[in-house]
Amino acid sequence: MAWLRKIFNKKISQNPQTGKIDHLDQTGEYHKLKEEDGCLVSYHIDNKANHHCGCFGLEGGRCAEPGCGVISCVRCHRHCGGTENPHPSSCGAPLCREHANYLQMAEGQAAIPFCKNCYGKLVRTQRWISIGRFLLAPFVEDTGDHDGR
């Protein structure tokens, strides 16, 4: 016998940077009458697509780097400057795993993810500070009376 009823539910999201459509989730339901006894048979199909990071978890967000726009799961999704306590010199843009550049700000702290622009600014600032310290070192007298600050 032919199909009695087919139902498709698809969850999609359009990538604003590339214009392509990402298929996030798909469910299907099929109903058919059996020829032998005439009873109704129902088929339920759930198809969950993995995200760009390779995980099957809930959607965390879309990467904001130009030309990327991929969707990562909640566990792999990051924000520029950190998610819980953002760094003051970061933009807070959402990032995927590929575009997160990690920088350790202080000894013993965890590395913080930054976008390409913020990472470049921070690295340049750190280099200029170290060059300035190197050039001023012969003119600064160390008396040893300070506590290391």
N, C-alpha and C positions, 0 to 999 in steps of 0.2 A: 504494500500500500504506500501511497504518497505521504509526505509529511503533513500532519494536521496543523501544526503551528510551530513557528520558530521565533524566538525572541533573542535579540543581541543587545547587550549593554556594553558600550566602550567608554573608557575614561581617557580623554586625550588632552594634550596641552600644546599650544602653539608656541614655538620658540620665537621671541620677538626679534632676535638678532639675525637669524638665518631664514625665518619664515617657514621652516619645516614643522611638521606635526609629530609630536612624540606620543606614542601609544603607551599609556601607563598601566592600564588594566582592562581586561575583557572578560565578560561573563556571557554564557550562552545557555539557552534553555530550549530543548526540542521535545515535541510531543508527537507521538505516532501511534496509530492503531495497529495492533498485531493481527496478522492475517489468520493465524491459527485459531485464536479464541476471541478476537475482536476487542480485547481489552486495551486500555490506554497505557502507553509506556512513556515515561518522562525521563529525559537525559539532562543533567545539570553539569555544565562545564565551566570551570574557573581557570582563567589563564592570566597569571601575574607576570608582567615583564620585569626584568631586572633593570636597575638604573645604570647610569654611566659608570658608577663606582663598582658595579658588579654585585651589589647587595639587592635583596628583595624586600627591604624594610619600607617603612612609610616614607613618603616624599618629604625631604628636608627643605629643599629650595633649589632655585636655578642660579647658576654661576653668573656673576655680573661682569666678568672680564670680556672685553670686546672680541667678538667672533666666536665665543664659546657657547654660553647659554645652556649647558647640559644640566640635567637634574640629578642630584645626589640624594642619598637617603639621609635620615636624621642623624645617624651616627657619624657619617663621613662629611656632612655639610659643615662648613666653617664660615666665620665672618672675619673681615680684616680687622686686626687688633684684638681679637679674642671675642668670645660670645658672652661670657658671664660678666667680666669686668674689662671693658674695652680700653685699649691704650689711647691716651689723649691725642696722639698725633696720627691716628688712623681714620680711615673714611667709613668703616663699618660695612663695606660692600660684601654681599654673600659670595663665597668662593667654593669651587669644587676641589677635589684632591690635587689635581694637576696644577692648578694656578695658585695654590697656597705656598708662599715662600716663608719658611720659618726662620725666626731670628730670636736668639736667646738674649734677653735684655740685661739680666743680672745673673751672677753666679748662683747656682742652686735653684733657680726658677725654671719653670717649664718653658719650652719654646713657644712663641706666639706666632700665629699665621698672619701674614700681611699680603696685600695685593701687590702687583708689580710696581705701581707708582709709589706707594707708601714705603715699600721695602727699599726702593732705590733712594728715596729721600733720607731714610734713617741711616742707611749704609754710608751715604755721602756725608751726612752730618757727623757720624762717628769717625770717619776718616779725617775730616777737617779738624776735629777736636784733637785727635792723636797727632796730627802734623803740627798743630799749634803748641801742644805740650812739648813736642820734640824740639821745636825751634826756640821756645822760651825756657827750656830746661837749664841752659848755661847761665841765665840771668836771674833765676829764682834760687834764693838761698834757703836751704833746708836746715832749720835749727833743731829739729827733732822734738820740739815742744808740743806738737799737735798729736791728736789721737788717731790719725789715719784718715781723716775725712777731708 
